[in-house]
Amino acid sequence: MSNLRTSDTMTSVKTKSVSIWHLTLLLLLCFAGVGCQSEKNGCVAGTLQKLQIEGPTMGTSYHITVCSDAVDSLDKTKIQQDVDQLLKTINQQMSTYIKTSELSQFNQSPAEEWFPVSVPLVKVVDSGLKLSEDSDGAFDMTVGPLVNLWHFGPDPGKRTIPEESQIEAARKSVGYHHIQVQHDTPALKKTIPDVYLDLSAIAKGYAVDAVGVYLESQSIQNYLVEIGGEMRARGTNQQGQPWNVGIEKPVSEKRVVQHVFPLDNLSMATSGNYRNFFEVDGVSYSHTIDPRTGRPVKHALASVTVVGENCMNCDAIATCLMVLGAEEGYNWCAERDIAAYFIVKAETGFRERYSPQWQHLFGEVNEK
């Protein structure tokens, strides 16, 4: 959904720990089962069927699974066309890789002038700015210049350590307080010319929510939507149970599941910090850049997963926690009743830590 960047259609400020292989495994976990075992949501035992829709979007892919006792009555072609158009519209609003997108045009606009944009774009930016304020800048959608300086942008080039003067120069163009929003007549304004707004740590989560709202408008009660690892689950799977999703163990050499958790009418986003890095003289430099310092984070947090009602918020908060780290992030979540699951590097393997709200939802011990 972290202050990182990969080169995809929507400049990703977050390198997800979900590959094609992992996504396949995750989907198998989510969609296992062939019949309904309860009467929840009107399901009659043995009659719940499955409809799957998928396609490319935002430099990654989307996957939708619908479970219903009336799948044959659903127009799969229309649903896919509507979803494709919805995601195309969002990308046209929020992508930094589309030069004609609203966001790209705003980034190219003069400072100190209100730039008219769509309501969804204002909603996403406003939500991100509130998190920036609440986290004292740990989450910052303007971090792009620093990400590029540390060679984690779309054109990594030769990865070297920037000079102190370069870091300080880049920091002058970074700061969420340089972005303002206007709601009555939707518009954005930047207060300095070189600020560059990138929504990749929050926009995929918003897109997941938007697809979910669309499905619900079609009277679809049981579904799982996934885009690039961000998820929103509603209702039940084929077995009449909450959707089971796997969280990957944060190791670079293989793909294994750390834990499986049930998503019961919840959304989920995971950020990882263990595959995209470089080394100089034996020192590793993470792709997670702390906007407050202009440098890669040095803590031991390898992966964090956030669960909540809204996927957009989960997406952004997971990014924020990767900057804060396990200790500061845990305290931040505890103060705000945020459900987060931390996997932290230890001398031998990993240790897990659950925020109080996560324990309330899932308990502290979960089967793998």
N, C-alpha and C positions, 0 to 999 in steps of 0.2 A: 503497500500500500505504500522510513528514516531519511535523513538528509543525505541521500545517496543519489547516484544517477546512472542509468544505463541508457544506451541509445536505442530507443523504440519510438513509435509514432508519437506518443505523448512522452516527452522527455521525462524519464522516470527518475525521481529523486529517491527511489527506494528499490534496492535490489532484493527481490523476494526470494525466499528459500523454497520456491516451488518450481521445479523443472518439469519438462514433459513427462519424465518417468515418475516423478513424485506426484504430479497431478493425476496420472493414471491410477497410481496406488490410492491416492486420496479419494478419487471418484469411486473406486471399488469399495472402499470402506463406507462411503456415503450411501451408495446405491445398492448394497447387497440386500438380498431378500426378494422373494417372489410373490408373497401374499400378505394380506392384512391380518393381523392377529388381535385386533381390537375393533371396537365400534366408534373410536374417537373420530371426530369430524365427519360423522355420518358414514363411515366405512363399514361395509358388511364383510365379515371374515371371508377371505379367499377371493375377493373381487377387485381389490385395488390394483390398478394398472399403472404403467409408467410411460411417460413421454419424455424424450430427450432432444434437446436442441442445442446446437453449438455453432460457433463461427469465430472469425478473427475480429479483433478490435484493439485499439490502443496499443499496438505493437505486441500484443499477447493474444489471448483467446478468451471467449466466454463459454460457459457450460451451464445449461439450465436443465433441471430434472423436475418434472411435474408428476405427482402421483394423484390419481383420481379413479373413482369407480365409473367414470364416464369419459375416458380418454378419447373414445371414438367420436365423441361429439365436439371435440376441440379441433379447430382449424389450424393445424401445425404450420402450414404455409403462411397463413396470415400472421400468426404469432411471430414466426421468424422474421418476416418482412418488417413487422412493427418494431421488433427489438433491434434489428439491424439499423433501421432508420433512427430510432431513439439514440442508439450509441453513436451513430454518425453525427447526429446533431450535437451531442455532448462533446465529441471530439472537435467539432468545428467551433465550439465555444471555448474549449479549455486546453487545446493542444498547443505546445510550443514548437512542434515540428511542422505544423501547417501554417504557412506564412500568412494566409488570409484569415486565420482564426481570430475570434474576438480577442483572445489573450495575446496573440502575437502582435496584433495591431495596437493593443494597449501598450505593450512593451516598447513599441516603436513611436508612440505618441509623445508629444512635448510634455515637460513637467509643468505642474501647477495648472493643468487644464482638466476639467471633468470630461471623461471619455465614456460615451453611452455604451452600455453592454446589456446582456440579457439578465433576467431575474435569476436563473440558475447560477450564472457566473458570480453575481453579487452574493448569493447565498453561500457558495463555497468559499469565496475569499473572506467573507465576514466571519464564517465559522473558523477558518484558519487563523485569522487575526485574533479572535477571542482566545484560542488555544495558545497563541504566541504570548499574549498578555498574561494568561494564567500560568504559563511555564517560564516566565521571565526570559523569553527569547530562545529557549531550548528548541522549540519548533519555530521555524522561520522559512516562509515560502520564497524568500529573496536570497537564499544561500547559494544560488547557482554560480556566481563568480568565484567563490571559494572552492566549490566542488571542481570547477574547471581548472583552477590554479593547481590543485593537488592531483590533477590528471585522472580524475574519475568521471569526467564528462563524456560527451559523445565522441570526442577525438582525444583519447588518452595520451597518445604520443609516447615519448620516453618518460617514464615515471621517475621523477627526481624530487628532492625536497626543495620547496620554494625558499627564496631568500626572505628574511624578516621584513624587508622593505616591501616586497611583493605582497606578502600577507596583509600588511597594514594598508597598502593601497587598495587591495580587493575589499577589505572590510569597510572601506568608505562607501562602497556601493551596496552594502548589505544592511538590512534593518527593516523589520516589519512595520516600524513606526513611520516609514516613508510611504506607506500605502494607506489610502483612505477610501471609504465606501459611502455611497449615497443610495438610499433605499427608495424614496418617494419616486424619483425619476432615476431608475437604475443606472449607476455610473461608477467609475473608478477614477482615482487621481493619484499620481505619484508626486512627491515633493522634491525629488532630485532627478536629474535626467537619466542617470545610468542604472537606476534600480531595475532589476529583472525579476519578474514574478513567474514562478513555476509551481504548478498545482499538482504535480505528480505524486506527492505524498498524501493526497487527499481526494483527488478526482476519481480514481478507480473506485474507491469506496462509495462516493456519491453515485457513480454509474450503477453500481450494484443495487443501491437503494432505489434508484429510478426504475430499473428493470423490475424489481420486486413490486413497486407501486403499480406499474403497468399490469403485471400479472394479476394482482388483486383486483384491478379494475375490470378484468375479464372473468371475475368470480372464481379465480383459481386460489384454493386455500392451502394446498400442500405443495411446497416447492423448495428447491435449493438453487440459488444463483451464485455462480463463482466467476470472477474476472481476475485473472492474474494472481490468484491466491486469496483474494478477498471474498468473503462469503456472507450470504444472508439466507437464513433458514426459517421457514414458516410451516406450521402444520406438522405432518408426519411423513416418514418414508413409506415404502411399500408394506412394511411390516406393522404399520400403525404406531411406530415408535419414533422418538426424536432422531434427527439426522446425526449419524456418527461421523466425525471427521478426525483425521489423524494429523498430529503435529510432528514435524520432522525433527529427528535428532540433529543437532547442529555440528555435524562433522562433514568435512569437505571430500573425504576419500570414498564415501559410500552413501547410499540413500536408505535410511531405515526410519521407522516410526518410533518416536519417543513415547507418545501417549495417544490414546483415542478418547475424545470427549463428546458427549451428546449435546447437540445444539437444539434447544427447545425454544423455538420462537426467538432466536437471538442472531446476532451478526458476529463475525470473527475476522480479525486481521492479524497477520504475523509479519514481523520484521526480523531479519537475521544479519549477523555481522561476522561471518566466518568463511566466506568464499571470495569476496572481492577485496583484495588488499595487495600491497607490494612491500618488499623488504629492501632496506639499504643498510649495509654493514651489520647485518644480523638483527636489525630492528624492524618490526612490522608496523606498517601504517595503514590504519583502517580506512575504509571508504565512508565511514560515518563521520561527517564533519560537524563539529560543534560550532554553530553560528556565533556563539558568545566569545569564543577564543580564536576562531579562524583556523583551528587545527583538528586533525583526527582525534577521536576520543581514545582514551587509554585504559578504560575500565575493562572488566572481564565478562560483561554481559554478552552472551553469544546469540541469544534469541529471546524474543518476547512476543507473547500472544495476548491480544486484548479482545474481550467479549463484551457486547452491549447491545442495546436495542438498535442503534444506528450504525451502519457500516462505515459511513463517511467519518464519523467521530472515531470509531475503532481504528481505522486506517491512519488517521493523523496522530492519534495518541500512541500507537505502536511506534511510529517514527520518533515522536517526542521522547519516549522511554528509552529508545536506543541511544539517544544523546545523554539523557540523565544518568543512565546506568542502573544497576540492580539496587543499590542502596538508596540513592536519592529518588530513583523511580518508584521503589516500593513505598517509601514514605509519602511521596506525592500521590500515589494511588490510594493509599490508606486514608489520607485526609479527604479524598473526594469520592470514596466508595466506588472506585473503578476496579473492575475485575481484570486482573493481569496475571499471567503465568510466566515467570522468568526462568530461563535456563542459563546458568552461569558457569564459566570455565573454572575448574578446580585443579589442584595439583594432580589428582588422578581422576580423569573423567569430568563429570559435570554434577553440579548440585542444582536442585530445583527450589524455587520459592514461589509461594502463592500469596497474592494479596488477600486481605480478609474477605473482600467481596467475592473473589474467585472461590475461596473455600466455602463461602455461603452457597454459591451456585452448584459447585461440583464436589465438594469435600476435598480433603487434602490427599487422599490416597486414591489413585485411579489405575485401573487395569491397563496394561500396555496392549 
